Amino acid sequence: MTKKRVLIVSQEMNPYTEISKISALVRSLPQKVQSGGMEVRVLMPKYGTINERRHRLHEVVRLSGMNIIVDDEDYPLIIKVASLPGARMQVYFLDNEEFFKRKFIFNDADEKPFEDNQERMVFFCKGILETVKKFGWPPDVIHCHGWMTSFIPTYLKTVYKNEAIFAESKCVYTAYNDSYEGHFNDKLLELATINGIEREELEIYKKDDKIRLHLGALVHADAVVKGDEELDSDIAEAIGKLDKPVMEYSSDETLPVDNVEFYKSLLEE
């Protein structure tokens, strides 16, 4: 029997980054997926803060060489890989010199958000799906963690809906109180439009004329995980109205196992 495949997409992960609680949670998840009898791959951004020598990153030439269009500009996509310490699995990193080769992650030295964070997010979401196509590795579950992944559920249900590699994929989105969207504006929705999806279709990422990334992701995800015990009121309200599987909040200790059982329940539907 072919093993089920789980793709974990995250904006962060220990030991490479420590931005928020997501880093530790995503670090503990892949091994539980693997021990649960599934194959697993992890994709994340290759921030300039990640020491390539210490973590033994190297470029995957066969996957690199693509260009991702953001705001009518072509940006080269470089894929790097490292072995996860203490585990028999690999983590893949999406890199681009203009977007990620800097010594800070989302804010500059003065704690001011980078002006191109919107472009970086769109580049990452588009790059993830193009990378999976190049893998030739059809995922049964795609689990998205963090606001930087918010467009992936929508892209899967629109632009990439006819791609054979995603035909059987279930997209799981974990909603955290980690949103960075207070720094974003309507330009983000223009940047996020690509072939097959129009600006108007991205209005689901707004509420009361403000960008609300999680709300848009919840619409097109196949299933949702509550990543915090107490979620922001509008996120909690939106989840309460969903007619799709929802996994309740779990403690940090039980979360990895609970996630794996949640995947299995989705794949049995």
C-alpha positions in Angstrom: 0.0 0.0 0.0 1.4 3.4 -1.0 2.2 5.7 1.9 0.2 8.9 2.2 2.1 12.0 1.7 2.0 15.1 3.9 3.5 18.4 2.8 4.1 20.9 5.6 4.4 24.5 4.5 5.5 27.0 7.2 6.9 30.5 7.5 9.2 29.2 10.2 10.6 26.2 11.9 13.2 25.3 14.6 16.1 25.0 14.5 16.3 27.4 11.5 14.1 30.2 12.9 12.4 31.1 16.1 9.9 33.8 15.2 6.9 32.5 17.2 5.3 29.4 18.7 4.9 28.1 15.2 8.6 27.3 15.0 8.5 24.8 17.8 5.2 23.3 16.8 6.2 22.7 13.2 9.5 21.2 14.4 7.7 18.5 16.4 5.1 17.6 13.7 7.1 16.0 10.9 8.5 13.1 13.0 5.0 12.3 14.3 3.8 12.2 10.7 6.6 9.9 9.7 6.1 7.6 12.7 2.4 7.6 11.8 3.3 5.7 8.6 3.2 8.7 6.2 5.8 10.4 4.0 6.6 14.0 4.9 8.3 17.0 3.3 8.7 20.5 4.7 9.0 23.7 2.8 9.8 27.1 4.3 11.5 30.4 3.3 15.3 30.6 3.3 15.8 33.8 5.4 19.2 35.5 5.5 19.3 34.8 9.2 19.7 31.0 8.5 23.3 30.0 8.6 23.8 27.8 5.6 27.1 26.3 6.7 26.0 25.4 10.2 22.8 23.8 9.0 24.4 22.3 5.9 22.1 23.7 3.3 22.9 23.1 -0.4 21.2 24.0 -3.6 19.0 21.5 -5.4 19.9 22.3 -8.9 17.2 20.2 -10.5 14.5 22.2 -8.7 16.1 25.6 -9.0 16.0 27.8 -12.1 12.3 28.8 -12.1 11.1 32.4 -12.2 8.2 33.6 -10.2 6.3 36.6 -11.4 5.3 39.2 -8.8 3.9 42.6 -9.9 5.0 41.9 -13.5 8.6 41.3 -12.4 10.4 38.0 -12.8 12.2 36.7 -9.7 14.5 33.7 -9.7 13.5 30.9 -7.4 16.4 28.9 -5.8 15.6 25.7 -3.8 18.0 24.6 -1.1 17.7 21.6 1.2 19.0 20.4 4.6 18.6 17.3 6.7 16.5 17.9 9.8 18.7 17.2 12.8 17.8 14.0 14.6 15.4 12.9 11.9 15.6 11.1 8.7 13.9 13.7 6.6 14.7 16.8 4.6 13.6 20.4 4.8 13.4 22.4 1.6 14.0 26.2 1.5 12.7 28.7 -1.0 15.3 31.4 -1.7 15.6 34.6 -3.7 18.4 37.1 -3.2 16.2 40.2 -3.4 13.5 38.9 -1.1 15.3 36.9 1.5 19.0 37.7 1.5 18.9 40.1 4.5 19.8 39.7 8.1 16.4 40.3 9.5 13.1 38.4 8.9 10.1 40.7 8.7 11.3 43.9 10.3 14.5 45.9 9.8 17.0 46.8 12.5 14.7 49.6 13.8 11.8 47.1 14.0 10.1 48.7 11.0 8.3 46.2 8.7 10.0 45.7 5.4 8.2 47.6 2.6 8.2 44.5 0.4 6.7 42.0 2.9 3.6 41.8 0.7 5.7 40.9 -2.4 7.7 38.4 -0.3 4.5 36.6 0.8 3.1 36.4 -2.8 6.5 35.1 -4.0 6.5 32.4 -1.3 3.0 31.2 -1.9 3.4 31.0 -5.7 6.9 29.5 -5.3 5.6 26.7 -3.0 3.1 25.4 -5.6 5.5 25.6 -8.5 8.1 23.8 -6.5 5.7 20.9 -5.6 4.9 20.6 -9.3 8.6 20.2 -10.0 9.0 17.7 -7.2 6.6 15.4 -9.0 5.5 14.3 -5.6 1.6 14.6 -5.3 0.7 15.4 -1.6 -2.3 13.9 0.0 -2.3 16.6 2.6 -0.9 20.2 2.4 -0.7 21.7 5.9 -0.2 25.5 5.9 1.2 27.3 9.0 1.5 31.1 9.4 0.2 34.2 7.6 2.8 33.9 4.8 1.0 30.7 3.6 -2.4 32.4 3.5 -2.9 32.4 -0.3 -2.0 28.8 -0.8 -5.6 27.4 -0.1 -7.1 29.9 -2.5 -4.5 29.2 -5.3 -5.1 25.5 -4.9 -8.9 25.9 -5.4 -8.6 28.3 -8.3 -5.4 28.6 -10.4 -4.1 25.1 -9.6 -7.4 23.2 -9.4 -6.8 21.4 -12.7 -3.2 20.4 -12.0 -3.1 16.6 -11.7 -0.5 16.7 -9.0 -3.0 18.5 -6.6 -6.0 16.5 -7.7 -6.3 14.5 -4.5 -4.7 17.1 -2.1 -6.5 18.1 1.0 -5.5 21.6 2.2 -5.3 22.1 6.0 -4.9 25.6 7.4 -3.9 26.3 11.0 -5.3 29.6 12.2 -3.0 31.4 14.7 -3.1 34.8 16.3 0.0 35.6 14.4 -1.2 37.9 11.7 1.1 40.5 10.3 -1.6 42.0 8.2 -1.9 45.3 10.0 1.0 46.5 7.9 -0.7 45.5 4.6 -2.9 47.4 2.2 -5.0 46.8 -0.9 -1.9 46.5 -3.1 -1.5 43.0 -1.7 -4.6 41.8 -3.5 -3.3 43.3 -6.8 0.0 41.5 -6.2 -1.7 38.2 -5.5 -3.7 38.1 -8.8 -2.3 35.5 -11.2 -3.7 33.8 -14.2 -7.0 32.2 -13.4 -7.9 34.5 -10.5 -9.1 38.1 -10.5 -8.8 40.9 -8.0 -12.5 40.6 -7.0 -12.1 37.0 -6.0 -9.5 38.0 -3.4 -12.0 40.2 -1.5 -12.4 37.3 0.9 -9.1 38.5 2.3 -10.7 41.7 3.5 -13.1 42.7 6.3 -14.2 46.2 7.1 -11.8 47.5 4.4 -8.8 45.9 6.2 -6.7 43.0 5.1 -7.6 39.9 7.1 -5.4 37.1 5.7 -6.7 34.2 7.8 -10.3 34.9 6.8 -9.5 34.4 3.2 -7.5 31.2 3.8 -10.4 29.7 5.8 -12.8 30.0 2.9 -10.8 27.7 0.6 -9.1 25.4 3.0 -10.5 21.8 3.1 -10.1 21.6 6.8 -9.0 23.9 9.7 -7.0 23.6 12.9 -7.3 26.0 15.7 -3.7 27.0 16.5 -4.4 29.1 19.6 -6.8 28.3 22.5 -8.3 31.8 22.3 -8.4 33.1 18.7 -9.2 36.6 17.6 -13.0 37.2 17.7 -13.4 37.5 13.9 -11.3 34.4 13.2 -13.3 32.4 15.8 -16.5 33.7 14.4 -15.5 32.7 10.8 -14.5 29.2 11.9 -17.8 28.8 13.8 -19.6 29.3 10.5 -17.6 26.8 8.5 -19.1 23.6 7.0 -15.9 21.7 7.0 -13.8 19.6 9.4 -12.3 21.7 12.2 -9.8 20.4 14.7 -10.1 22.0 18.1 -7.1 23.5 19.9 -4.6 21.0 21.4 -1.9 21.5 23.9 1.7 21.7 22.6 2.3 18.2 23.9 -0.6 16.5 22.2 -0.8 18.6 19.1 1.5 16.6 16.7 -0.3 13.3 17.4 -3.7 15.0 17.1 -2.7 16.5 13.8 -1.7 13.1 12.4 -5.0 11.6 13.5 -6.8 14.6 11.9 -5.0 14.0 8.6 -6.0 10.3 8.6 -9.7 11.2 9.3 -9.6 13.6 6.3 -8.1 11.0 4.0 -10.8 8.4 5.0 -13.6 10.7 3.9 
